[in-house]
Amino acid sequence: MAALPGPPRRHRATGSVRDGDGLPSAAVDASGRVYVVWADCRFRPKCSANDLVLSTSANGTTWSRVTRVPIDPTTSGADHFIPGMGVSGSGKTARIGLYFYFLPKAKCKAATCRLEVGYISSVDGGRTWSTPTIIAGPIKLTQLANTNDGHMVGDYVACSISGGRAFSLFAVGKPATAGRAFNEAMHTAGGLPMTGWPICPGRPTAPKLSATVGWE
């Protein structure tokens, strides 16, 4: 695949979060157009935090300009990473479902950082986006498995579209019960709708999660 426009610019997540080293998420619509989304800080003052950005290509050689997914203002101080994207349909009516992890405050330390899972969607190929939904969190980093590269929820996440809804699996850490080192499991939100307009004002209520796989 040819190089994407620009070189990617990335802000490494703070607080000892293993953020996948900027791994992108890609999907193909019904016409064969490729969609790629990744964490990038080019739109933030002094590259202080990551947005999620999108570029598309019909042939893998020429790419659209990089556009910012408007999850929040560039002054929000939030850091977004580990995206998982699914696409259905094609062209001007292509539907995009996008899950992601984020730190509401990029400037945090391991003891104070709180990780959350978010979701946003589009019904016009990424030209307009819904209001983002908070899916899970806040999660203390100490509730996540630790590695030599930081606390982790996995290096990547995926999203699939079925019946007009977007499905994903994502890791959620909760307070451990007696006798257990961790209470971390893979969850799904049961499939979220894809809309091209704000779906709820302000900070929405997270949907009920269903645990699918867990470990101690």
Biotite code that builds the C-alpha atoms (Angstrom):
import biotite.structure as struc

atoms = struc.array([
    struc.Atom([0.000, 0.000, 0.000], chain_id="A", res_id=1, res_name="MET", atom_name="CA", element="C"),
    struc.Atom([1.323, 3.435, -0.868], chain_id="A", res_id=2, res_name="ALA", atom_name="CA", element="C"),
    struc.Atom([2.265, 5.872, 1.873], chain_id="A", res_id=3, res_name="ALA", atom_name="CA", element="C"),
    struc.Atom([-0.548, 7.892, 3.389], chain_id="A", res_id=4, res_name="LEU", atom_name="CA", element="C"),
    struc.Atom([-0.556, 11.688, 2.991], chain_id="A", res_id=5, res_name="PRO", atom_name="CA", element="C"),
    struc.Atom([1.829, 13.471, 5.203], chain_id="A", res_id=6, res_name="GLY", atom_name="CA", element="C"),
    struc.Atom([3.999, 11.651, 7.659], chain_id="A", res_id=7, res_name="PRO", atom_name="CA", element="C"),
    struc.Atom([1.870, 10.626, 10.662], chain_id="A", res_id=8, res_name="PRO", atom_name="CA", element="C"),
    struc.Atom([2.567, 12.679, 13.780], chain_id="A", res_id=9, res_name="ARG", atom_name="CA", element="C"),
    struc.Atom([1.927, 10.964, 17.072], chain_id="A", res_id=10, res_name="ARG", atom_name="CA", element="C"),
    struc.Atom([1.872, 11.912, 20.719], chain_id="A", res_id=11, res_name="HIS", atom_name="CA", element="C"),
    struc.Atom([2.826, 8.981, 22.958], chain_id="A", res_id=12, res_name="ARG", atom_name="CA", element="C"),
    struc.Atom([0.141, 8.420, 25.588], chain_id="A", res_id=13, res_name="ALA", atom_name="CA", element="C"),
    struc.Atom([1.165, 9.399, 29.098], chain_id="A", res_id=14, res_name="THR", atom_name="CA", element="C"),
    struc.Atom([0.603, 7.539, 32.347], chain_id="A", res_id=15, res_name="GLY", atom_name="CA", element="C"),
    struc.Atom([2.310, 4.341, 31.184], chain_id="A", res_id=16, res_name="SER", atom_name="CA", element="C"),
    struc.Atom([-0.467, 3.287, 28.792], chain_id="A", res_id=17, res_name="VAL", atom_name="CA", element="C"),
    struc.Atom([0.487, 0.800, 26.100], chain_id="A", res_id=18, res_name="ARG", atom_name="CA", element="C"),
    struc.Atom([-1.143, 2.557, 23.142], chain_id="A", res_id=19, res_name="ASP", atom_name="CA", element="C"),
    struc.Atom([-0.178, 0.291, 20.256], chain_id="A", res_id=20, res_name="GLY", atom_name="CA", element="C"),
    struc.Atom([2.569, 2.572, 18.900], chain_id="A", res_id=21, res_name="ASP", atom_name="CA", element="C"),
    struc.Atom([0.036, 4.317, 16.684], chain_id="A", res_id=22, res_name="GLY", atom_name="CA", element="C"),
    struc.Atom([-1.289, 1.215, 14.883], chain_id="A", res_id=23, res_name="LEU", atom_name="CA", element="C"),
    struc.Atom([-3.936, 2.250, 12.305], chain_id="A", res_id=24, res_name="PRO", atom_name="CA", element="C"),
    struc.Atom([-7.312, 0.638, 11.665], chain_id="A", res_id=25, res_name="SER", atom_name="CA", element="C"),
    struc.Atom([-8.415, -0.005, 8.072], chain_id="A", res_id=26, res_name="ALA", atom_name="CA", element="C"),
    struc.Atom([-11.629, -1.076, 6.343], chain_id="A", res_id=27, res_name="ALA", atom_name="CA", element="C"),
    struc.Atom([-12.920, -1.385, 2.764], chain_id="A", res_id=28, res_name="VAL", atom_name="CA", element="C"),
    struc.Atom([-16.361, -0.274, 1.571], chain_id="A", res_id=29, res_name="ASP", atom_name="CA", element="C"),
    struc.Atom([-18.566, -2.044, -0.993], chain_id="A", res_id=30, res_name="ALA", atom_name="CA", element="C"),
    struc.Atom([-16.950, -0.169, -3.897], chain_id="A", res_id=31, res_name="SER", atom_name="CA", element="C"),
    struc.Atom([-13.404, -1.109, -2.889], chain_id="A", res_id=32, res_name="GLY", atom_name="CA", element="C"),
    struc.Atom([-12.477, 2.242, -1.358], chain_id="A", res_id=33, res_name="ARG", atom_name="CA", element="C"),
    struc.Atom([-10.030, 1.883, 1.518], chain_id="A", res_id=34, res_name="VAL", atom_name="CA", element="C"),
    struc.Atom([-10.580, 3.829, 4.755], chain_id="A", res_id=35, res_name="TYR", atom_name="CA", element="C"),
    struc.Atom([-7.727, 4.227, 7.230], chain_id="A", res_id=36, res_name="VAL", atom_name="CA", element="C"),
    struc.Atom([-7.919, 5.895, 10.648], chain_id="A", res_id=37, res_name="VAL", atom_name="CA", element="C"),
    struc.Atom([-5.066, 6.438, 13.104], chain_id="A", res_id=38, res_name="TRP", atom_name="CA", element="C"),
    struc.Atom([-4.001, 8.499, 16.117], chain_id="A", res_id=39, res_name="ALA", atom_name="CA", element="C"),
    struc.Atom([-2.308, 11.731, 15.064], chain_id="A", res_id=40, res_name="ASP", atom_name="CA", element="C"),
    struc.Atom([-1.441, 14.984, 16.849], chain_id="A", res_id=41, res_name="CYS", atom_name="CA", element="C"),
    struc.Atom([-0.991, 17.293, 13.834], chain_id="A", res_id=42, res_name="ARG", atom_name="CA", element="C"),
    struc.Atom([-4.144, 19.283, 14.661], chain_id="A", res_id=43, res_name="PHE", atom_name="CA", element="C"),
    struc.Atom([-3.246, 19.848, 18.334], chain_id="A", res_id=44, res_name="ARG", atom_name="CA", element="C"),
    struc.Atom([-1.221, 22.813, 19.618], chain_id="A", res_id=45, res_name="PRO", atom_name="CA", element="C"),
    struc.Atom([2.413, 21.689, 19.987], chain_id="A", res_id=46, res_name="LYS", atom_name="CA", element="C"),
    struc.Atom([1.344, 18.108, 19.204], chain_id="A", res_id=47, res_name="CYS", atom_name="CA", element="C"),
    struc.Atom([0.165, 17.875, 22.831], chain_id="A", res_id=48, res_name="SER", atom_name="CA", element="C"),
    struc.Atom([-2.387, 15.065, 22.342], chain_id="A", res_id=49, res_name="ALA", atom_name="CA", element="C"),
    struc.Atom([-3.800, 12.791, 19.647], chain_id="A", res_id=50, res_name="ASN", atom_name="CA", element="C"),
    struc.Atom([-6.942, 13.137, 17.605], chain_id="A", res_id=51, res_name="ASP", atom_name="CA", element="C"),
    struc.Atom([-8.176, 10.339, 15.388], chain_id="A", res_id=52, res_name="LEU", atom_name="CA", element="C"),
    struc.Atom([-7.727, 11.194, 11.719], chain_id="A", res_id=53, res_name="VAL", atom_name="CA", element="C"),
    struc.Atom([-9.075, 9.666, 8.502], chain_id="A", res_id=54, res_name="LEU", atom_name="CA", element="C"),
    struc.Atom([-7.883, 9.273, 4.923], chain_id="A", res_id=55, res_name="SER", atom_name="CA", element="C"),
    struc.Atom([-9.386, 7.243, 2.056], chain_id="A", res_id=56, res_name="THR", atom_name="CA", element="C"),
    struc.Atom([-8.226, 5.888, -1.283], chain_id="A", res_id=57, res_name="SER", atom_name="CA", element="C"),
    struc.Atom([-9.939, 4.312, -4.309], chain_id="A", res_id=58, res_name="ALA", atom_name="CA", element="C"),
    struc.Atom([-6.737, 2.775, -5.653], chain_id="A", res_id=59, res_name="ASN", atom_name="CA", element="C"),
    struc.Atom([-4.199, 2.577, -2.799], chain_id="A", res_id=60, res_name="GLY", atom_name="CA", element="C"),
    struc.Atom([-1.934, 5.076, -4.589], chain_id="A", res_id=61, res_name="THR", atom_name="CA", element="C"),
    struc.Atom([-3.638, 8.436, -4.224], chain_id="A", res_id=62, res_name="THR", atom_name="CA", element="C"),
    struc.Atom([-5.191, 9.388, -0.904], chain_id="A", res_id=63, res_name="TRP", atom_name="CA", element="C"),
    struc.Atom([-7.633, 12.010, 0.277], chain_id="A", res_id=64, res_name="SER", atom_name="CA", element="C"),
    struc.Atom([-6.404, 14.777, 2.534], chain_id="A", res_id=65, res_name="ARG", atom_name="CA", element="C"),
    struc.Atom([-6.153, 13.852, 6.179], chain_id="A", res_id=66, res_name="VAL", atom_name="CA", element="C"),
    struc.Atom([-9.266, 14.954, 8.064], chain_id="A", res_id=67, res_name="THR", atom_name="CA", element="C"),
    struc.Atom([-9.824, 15.090, 11.797], chain_id="A", res_id=68, res_name="ARG", atom_name="CA", element="C"),
    struc.Atom([-12.614, 13.038, 13.397], chain_id="A", res_id=69, res_name="VAL", atom_name="CA", element="C"),
    struc.Atom([-14.337, 15.718, 15.547], chain_id="A", res_id=70, res_name="PRO", atom_name="CA", element="C"),
    struc.Atom([-14.673, 13.782, 18.799], chain_id="A", res_id=71, res_name="ILE", atom_name="CA", element="C"),
    struc.Atom([-14.001, 16.919, 20.853], chain_id="A", res_id=72, res_name="ASP", atom_name="CA", element="C"),
    struc.Atom([-12.369, 20.363, 20.393], chain_id="A", res_id=73, res_name="PRO", atom_name="CA", element="C"),
    struc.Atom([-8.625, 20.551, 19.739], chain_id="A", res_id=74, res_name="THR", atom_name="CA", element="C"),
    struc.Atom([-8.389, 22.410, 23.062], chain_id="A", res_id=75, res_name="THR", atom_name="CA", element="C"),
    struc.Atom([-10.053, 19.622, 25.063], chain_id="A", res_id=76, res_name="SER", atom_name="CA", element="C"),
    struc.Atom([-6.801, 18.176, 26.414], chain_id="A", res_id=77, res_name="GLY", atom_name="CA", element="C"),
    struc.Atom([-8.067, 14.627, 25.722], chain_id="A", res_id=78, res_name="ALA", atom_name="CA", element="C"),
    struc.Atom([-5.815, 12.024, 24.090], chain_id="A", res_id=79, res_name="ASP", atom_name="CA", element="C"),
    struc.Atom([-7.333, 9.440, 21.679], chain_id="A", res_id=80, res_name="HIS", atom_name="CA", element="C"),
    struc.Atom([-5.717, 6.191, 20.485], chain_id="A", res_id=81, res_name="PHE", atom_name="CA", element="C"),
    struc.Atom([-6.215, 2.503, 19.592], chain_id="A", res_id=82, res_name="ILE", atom_name="CA", element="C"),
    struc.Atom([-9.035, 3.035, 17.047], chain_id="A", res_id=83, res_name="PRO", atom_name="CA", element="C"),
    struc.Atom([-11.198, 0.220, 15.672], chain_id="A", res_id=84, res_name="GLY", atom_name="CA", element="C"),
    struc.Atom([-13.205, 1.056, 12.537], chain_id="A", res_id=85, res_name="MET", atom_name="CA", element="C"),
    struc.Atom([-15.885, -0.744, 10.524], chain_id="A", res_id=86, res_name="GLY", atom_name="CA", element="C"),
    struc.Atom([-17.428, 0.403, 7.204], chain_id="A", res_id=87, res_name="VAL", atom_name="CA", element="C"),
    struc.Atom([-20.552, -0.664, 5.284], chain_id="A", res_id=88, res_name="SER", atom_name="CA", element="C"),
    struc.Atom([-22.140, 0.630, 2.089], chain_id="A", res_id=89, res_name="GLY", atom_name="CA", element="C"),
    struc.Atom([-20.118, 2.886, -0.187], chain_id="A", res_id=90, res_name="SER", atom_name="CA", element="C"),
    struc.Atom([-19.572, 6.381, -1.518], chain_id="A", res_id=91, res_name="GLY", atom_name="CA", element="C"),
    struc.Atom([-21.505, 9.302, -0.089], chain_id="A", res_id=92, res_name="LYS", atom_name="CA", element="C"),
    struc.Atom([-23.685, 6.991, 2.014], chain_id="A", res_id=93, res_name="THR", atom_name="CA", element="C"),
    struc.Atom([-20.892, 4.827, 3.444], chain_id="A", res_id=94, res_name="ALA", atom_name="CA", element="C"),
    struc.Atom([-21.535, 4.136, 7.139], chain_id="A", res_id=95, res_name="ARG", atom_name="CA", element="C"),
    struc.Atom([-18.584, 4.219, 9.534], chain_id="A", res_id=96, res_name="ILE", atom_name="CA", element="C"),
    struc.Atom([-18.542, 2.902, 13.085], chain_id="A", res_id=97, res_name="GLY", atom_name="CA", element="C"),
    struc.Atom([-15.483, 3.908, 15.105], chain_id="A", res_id=98, res_name="LEU", atom_name="CA", element="C"),
    struc.Atom([-14.537, 2.673, 18.584], chain_id="A", res_id=99, res_name="TYR", atom_name="CA", element="C"),
    struc.Atom([-11.515, 4.057, 20.434], chain_id="A", res_id=100, res_name="PHE", atom_name="CA", element="C"),
    struc.Atom([-9.802, 4.408, 23.794], chain_id="A", res_id=101, res_name="TYR", atom_name="CA", element="C"),
    struc.Atom([-8.985, 7.811, 25.262], chain_id="A", res_id=102, res_name="PHE", atom_name="CA", element="C"),
    struc.Atom([-7.625, 9.653, 28.254], chain_id="A", res_id=103, res_name="LEU", atom_name="CA", element="C"),
    struc.Atom([-9.903, 12.613, 29.113], chain_id="A", res_id=104, res_name="PRO", atom_name="CA", element="C"),
    struc.Atom([-6.778, 14.361, 30.399], chain_id="A", res_id=105, res_name="LYS", atom_name="CA", element="C"),
    struc.Atom([-3.634, 13.724, 28.367], chain_id="A", res_id=106, res_name="ALA", atom_name="CA", element="C"),
    struc.Atom([-1.444, 15.349, 31.012], chain_id="A", res_id=107, res_name="LYS", atom_name="CA", element="C"),
    struc.Atom([-1.836, 12.778, 33.759], chain_id="A", res_id=108, res_name="CYS", atom_name="CA", element="C"),
    struc.Atom([0.329, 10.377, 35.701], chain_id="A", res_id=109, res_name="LYS", atom_name="CA", element="C"),
    struc.Atom([-0.062, 6.636, 36.160], chain_id="A", res_id=110, res_name="ALA", atom_name="CA", element="C"),
    struc.Atom([-1.740, 7.149, 39.544], chain_id="A", res_id=111, res_name="ALA", atom_name="CA", element="C"),
    struc.Atom([-4.252, 9.723, 38.251], chain_id="A", res_id=112, res_name="THR", atom_name="CA", element="C"),
    struc.Atom([-4.921, 8.718, 34.611], chain_id="A", res_id=113, res_name="CYS", atom_name="CA", element="C"),
    struc.Atom([-8.387, 7.381, 33.857], chain_id="A", res_id=114, res_name="ARG", atom_name="CA", element="C"),
    struc.Atom([-8.934, 5.442, 30.633], chain_id="A", res_id=115, res_name="LEU", atom_name="CA", element="C"),
    struc.Atom([-12.291, 5.377, 28.819], chain_id="A", res_id=116, res_name="GLU", atom_name="CA", element="C"),
    struc.Atom([-13.789, 3.706, 25.740], chain_id="A", res_id=117, res_name="VAL", atom_name="CA", element="C"),
    struc.Atom([-15.651, 5.845, 23.204], chain_id="A", res_id=118, res_name="GLY", atom_name="CA", element="C"),
    struc.Atom([-17.700, 5.468, 20.025], chain_id="A", res_id=119, res_name="TYR", atom_name="CA", element="C"),
    struc.Atom([-18.576, 7.789, 17.143], chain_id="A", res_id=120, res_name="ILE", atom_name="CA", element="C"),
    struc.Atom([-20.236, 7.188, 13.763], chain_id="A", res_id=121, res_name="SER", atom_name="CA", element="C"),
    struc.Atom([-20.901, 8.640, 10.324], chain_id="A", res_id=122, res_name="SER", atom_name="CA", element="C"),
    struc.Atom([-23.464, 7.887, 7.589], chain_id="A", res_id=123, res_name="VAL", atom_name="CA", element="C"),
    struc.Atom([-21.849, 9.945, 4.819], chain_id="A", res_id=124, res_name="ASP", atom_name="CA", element="C"),
    struc.Atom([-18.357, 8.520, 4.442], chain_id="A", res_id=125, res_name="GLY", atom_name="CA", element="C"),
    struc.Atom([-16.838, 10.633, 7.201], chain_id="A", res_id=126, res_name="GLY", atom_name="CA", element="C"),
    struc.Atom([-18.028, 14.082, 6.086], chain_id="A", res_id=127, res_name="ARG", atom_name="CA", element="C"),
    struc.Atom([-20.150, 14.516, 9.232], chain_id="A", res_id=128, res_name="THR", atom_name="CA", element="C"),
    struc.Atom([-20.105, 12.639, 12.524], chain_id="A", res_id=129, res_name="TRP", atom_name="CA", element="C"),
    struc.Atom([-22.475, 11.861, 15.374], chain_id="A", res_id=130, res_name="SER", atom_name="CA", element="C"),
    struc.Atom([-21.987, 13.069, 18.913], chain_id="A", res_id=131, res_name="THR", atom_name="CA", element="C"),
    struc.Atom([-19.488, 10.680, 20.568], chain_id="A", res_id=132, res_name="PRO", atom_name="CA", element="C"),
    struc.Atom([-20.736, 8.183, 23.134], chain_id="A", res_id=133, res_name="THR", atom_name="CA", element="C"),
    struc.Atom([-18.844, 7.111, 26.258], chain_id="A", res_id=134, res_name="ILE", atom_name="CA", element="C"),
    struc.Atom([-19.004, 3.307, 26.279], chain_id="A", res_id=135, res_name="ILE", atom_name="CA", element="C"),
    struc.Atom([-16.970, 2.314, 29.355], chain_id="A", res_id=136, res_name="ALA", atom_name="CA", element="C"),
    struc.Atom([-14.828, 3.798, 32.087], chain_id="A", res_id=137, res_name="GLY", atom_name="CA", element="C"),
    struc.Atom([-13.288, 5.549, 33.812], chain_id="A", res_id=138, res_name="PRO", atom_name="CA", element="C"),
    struc.Atom([-10.718, 2.770, 34.301], chain_id="A", res_id=139, res_name="ILE", atom_name="CA", element="C"),
    struc.Atom([-7.749, 3.092, 36.647], chain_id="A", res_id=140, res_name="LYS", atom_name="CA", element="C"),
    struc.Atom([-4.520, 2.007, 34.989], chain_id="A", res_id=141, res_name="LEU", atom_name="CA", element="C"),
    struc.Atom([-3.738, -0.190, 37.973], chain_id="A", res_id=142, res_name="THR", atom_name="CA", element="C"),
    struc.Atom([-6.843, -2.227, 37.042], chain_id="A", res_id=143, res_name="GLN", atom_name="CA", element="C"),
    struc.Atom([-5.163, -3.240, 33.773], chain_id="A", res_id=144, res_name="LEU", atom_name="CA", element="C"),
    struc.Atom([-2.564, -5.918, 33.138], chain_id="A", res_id=145, res_name="ALA", atom_name="CA", element="C"),
    struc.Atom([0.947, -4.478, 33.205], chain_id="A", res_id=146, res_name="ASN", atom_name="CA", element="C"),
    struc.Atom([3.704, -5.210, 30.681], chain_id="A", res_id=147, res_name="THR", atom_name="CA", element="C"),
    struc.Atom([7.255, -4.025, 30.037], chain_id="A", res_id=148, res_name="ASN", atom_name="CA", element="C"),
    struc.Atom([5.692, -1.435, 27.701], chain_id="A", res_id=149, res_name="ASP", atom_name="CA", element="C"),
    struc.Atom([2.974, -0.197, 30.056], chain_id="A", res_id=150, res_name="GLY", atom_name="CA", element="C"),
    struc.Atom([-0.550, -1.046, 31.207], chain_id="A", res_id=151, res_name="HIS", atom_name="CA", element="C"),
    struc.Atom([-2.444, -2.590, 28.313], chain_id="A", res_id=152, res_name="MET", atom_name="CA", element="C"),
    struc.Atom([-5.909, -3.191, 26.899], chain_id="A", res_id=153, res_name="VAL", atom_name="CA", element="C"),
    struc.Atom([-4.444, -4.786, 23.784], chain_id="A", res_id=154, res_name="GLY", atom_name="CA", element="C"),
    struc.Atom([-2.534, -3.227, 20.911], chain_id="A", res_id=155, res_name="ASP", atom_name="CA", element="C"),
    struc.Atom([-5.564, -2.915, 18.657], chain_id="A", res_id=156, res_name="TYR", atom_name="CA", element="C"),
    struc.Atom([-9.366, -3.197, 18.535], chain_id="A", res_id=157, res_name="VAL", atom_name="CA", element="C"),
    struc.Atom([-11.669, -4.083, 15.636], chain_id="A", res_id=158, res_name="ALA", atom_name="CA", element="C"),
    struc.Atom([-15.195, -3.129, 14.593], chain_id="A", res_id=159, res_name="CYS", atom_name="CA", element="C"),
    struc.Atom([-17.660, -5.000, 12.369], chain_id="A", res_id=160, res_name="SER", atom_name="CA", element="C"),
    struc.Atom([-20.952, -3.770, 10.888], chain_id="A", res_id=161, res_name="ILE", atom_name="CA", element="C"),
    struc.Atom([-23.972, -6.079, 10.947], chain_id="A", res_id=162, res_name="SER", atom_name="CA", element="C"),
    struc.Atom([-27.612, -5.186, 10.483], chain_id="A", res_id=163, res_name="GLY", atom_name="CA", element="C"),
    struc.Atom([-26.817, -1.481, 10.449], chain_id="A", res_id=164, res_name="GLY", atom_name="CA", element="C"),
    struc.Atom([-25.122, -1.617, 13.855], chain_id="A", res_id=165, res_name="ARG", atom_name="CA", element="C"),
    struc.Atom([-21.453, -1.455, 14.847], chain_id="A", res_id=166, res_name="ALA", atom_name="CA", element="C"),
    struc.Atom([-20.021, -4.225, 17.045], chain_id="A", res_id=167, res_name="PHE", atom_name="CA", element="C"),
    struc.Atom([-16.683, -4.327, 18.824], chain_id="A", res_id=168, res_name="SER", atom_name="CA", element="C"),
    struc.Atom([-14.868, -6.087, 21.656], chain_id="A", res_id=169, res_name="LEU", atom_name="CA", element="C"),
    struc.Atom([-12.799, -4.034, 24.084], chain_id="A", res_id=170, res_name="PHE", atom_name="CA", element="C"),
    struc.Atom([-11.016, -4.536, 27.389], chain_id="A", res_id=171, res_name="ALA", atom_name="CA", element="C"),
    struc.Atom([-12.405, -3.054, 30.617], chain_id="A", res_id=172, res_name="VAL", atom_name="CA", element="C"),
    struc.Atom([-10.702, -3.115, 34.005], chain_id="A", res_id=173, res_name="GLY", atom_name="CA", element="C"),
    struc.Atom([-12.731, -3.024, 37.237], chain_id="A", res_id=174, res_name="LYS", atom_name="CA", element="C"),
    struc.Atom([-11.809, -3.261, 40.932], chain_id="A", res_id=175, res_name="PRO", atom_name="CA", element="C"),
    struc.Atom([-10.507, -6.749, 41.722], chain_id="A", res_id=176, res_name="ALA", atom_name="CA", element="C"),
    struc.Atom([-12.498, -9.010, 44.006], chain_id="A", res_id=177, res_name="THR", atom_name="CA", element="C"),
    struc.Atom([-10.969, -10.755, 47.008], chain_id="A", res_id=178, res_name="ALA", atom_name="CA", element="C"),
    struc.Atom([-8.243, -13.220, 46.106], chain_id="A", res_id=179, res_name="GLY", atom_name="CA", element="C"),
    struc.Atom([-7.811, -11.970, 42.533], chain_id="A", res_id=180, res_name="ARG", atom_name="CA", element="C"),
    struc.Atom([-5.025, -9.839, 41.126], chain_id="A", res_id=181, res_name="ALA", atom_name="CA", element="C"),
    struc.Atom([-7.216, -8.374, 38.355], chain_id="A", res_id=182, res_name="PHE", atom_name="CA", element="C"),
    struc.Atom([-10.809, -8.066, 37.246], chain_id="A", res_id=183, res_name="ASN", atom_name="CA", element="C"),
    struc.Atom([-10.237, -7.350, 33.571], chain_id="A", res_id=184, res_name="GLU", atom_name="CA", element="C"),
    struc.Atom([-12.456, -8.761, 30.835], chain_id="A", res_id=185, res_name="ALA", atom_name="CA", element="C"),
    struc.Atom([-13.407, -8.310, 27.199], chain_id="A", res_id=186, res_name="MET", atom_name="CA", element="C"),
    struc.Atom([-16.796, -6.635, 26.734], chain_id="A", res_id=187, res_name="HIS", atom_name="CA", element="C"),
    struc.Atom([-19.191, -5.635, 23.986], chain_id="A", res_id=188, res_name="THR", atom_name="CA", element="C"),
    struc.Atom([-21.796, -2.875, 24.002], chain_id="A", res_id=189, res_name="ALA", atom_name="CA", element="C"),
    struc.Atom([-24.172, -5.091, 22.018], chain_id="A", res_id=190, res_name="GLY", atom_name="CA", element="C"),
    struc.Atom([-23.952, -3.155, 18.749], chain_id="A", res_id=191, res_name="GLY", atom_name="CA", element="C"),
    struc.Atom([-24.350, 0.608, 18.497], chain_id="A", res_id=192, res_name="LEU", atom_name="CA", element="C"),
    struc.Atom([-26.325, 2.556, 15.869], chain_id="A", res_id=193, res_name="PRO", atom_name="CA", element="C"),
    struc.Atom([-24.688, 4.591, 13.126], chain_id="A", res_id=194, res_name="MET", atom_name="CA", element="C"),
    struc.Atom([-26.163, 8.066, 12.769], chain_id="A", res_id=195, res_name="THR", atom_name="CA", element="C"),
    struc.Atom([-25.126, 11.252, 10.993], chain_id="A", res_id=196, res_name="GLY", atom_name="CA", element="C"),
    struc.Atom([-26.392, 13.669, 13.613], chain_id="A", res_id=197, res_name="TRP", atom_name="CA", element="C"),
    struc.Atom([-25.923, 14.167, 17.368], chain_id="A", res_id=198, res_name="PRO", atom_name="CA", element="C"),
    struc.Atom([-27.447, 11.181, 19.143], chain_id="A", res_id=199, res_name="ILE", atom_name="CA", element="C"),
    struc.Atom([-27.390, 12.603, 22.670], chain_id="A", res_id=200, res_name="CYS", atom_name="CA", element="C"),
    struc.Atom([-26.352, 15.907, 24.260], chain_id="A", res_id=201, res_name="PRO", atom_name="CA", element="C"),
    struc.Atom([-23.533, 16.313, 26.758], chain_id="A", res_id=202, res_name="GLY", atom_name="CA", element="C"),
    struc.Atom([-21.904, 13.323, 28.413], chain_id="A", res_id=203, res_name="ARG", atom_name="CA", element="C"),
    struc.Atom([-24.106, 10.355, 27.508], chain_id="A", res_id=204, res_name="PRO", atom_name="CA", element="C"),
    struc.Atom([-24.979, 7.392, 29.684], chain_id="A", res_id=205, res_name="THR", atom_name="CA", element="C"),
    struc.Atom([-22.945, 4.329, 28.756], chain_id="A", res_id=206, res_name="ALA", atom_name="CA", element="C"),
    struc.Atom([-24.916, 1.371, 27.397], chain_id="A", res_id=207, res_name="PRO", atom_name="CA", element="C"),
    struc.Atom([-25.076, -1.822, 29.429], chain_id="A", res_id=208, res_name="LYS", atom_name="CA", element="C"),
    struc.Atom([-21.984, -3.947, 28.788], chain_id="A", res_id=209, res_name="LEU", atom_name="CA", element="C"),
    struc.Atom([-21.933, -7.695, 28.251], chain_id="A", res_id=210, res_name="SER", atom_name="CA", element="C"),
    struc.Atom([-18.825, -9.553, 29.405], chain_id="A", res_id=211, res_name="ALA", atom_name="CA", element="C"),
    struc.Atom([-17.706, -12.137, 26.879], chain_id="A", res_id=212, res_name="THR", atom_name="CA", element="C"),
    struc.Atom([-14.248, -13.320, 27.943], chain_id="A", res_id=213, res_name="VAL", atom_name="CA", element="C"),
    struc.Atom([-12.492, -12.765, 31.259], chain_id="A", res_id=214, res_name="GLY", atom_name="CA", element="C"),
    struc.Atom([-9.237, -13.624, 32.961], chain_id="A", res_id=215, res_name="TRP", atom_name="CA", element="C"),
    struc.Atom([-7.615, -13.280, 36.361], chain_id="A", res_id=216, res_name="GLU", atom_name="CA", element="C"),
])
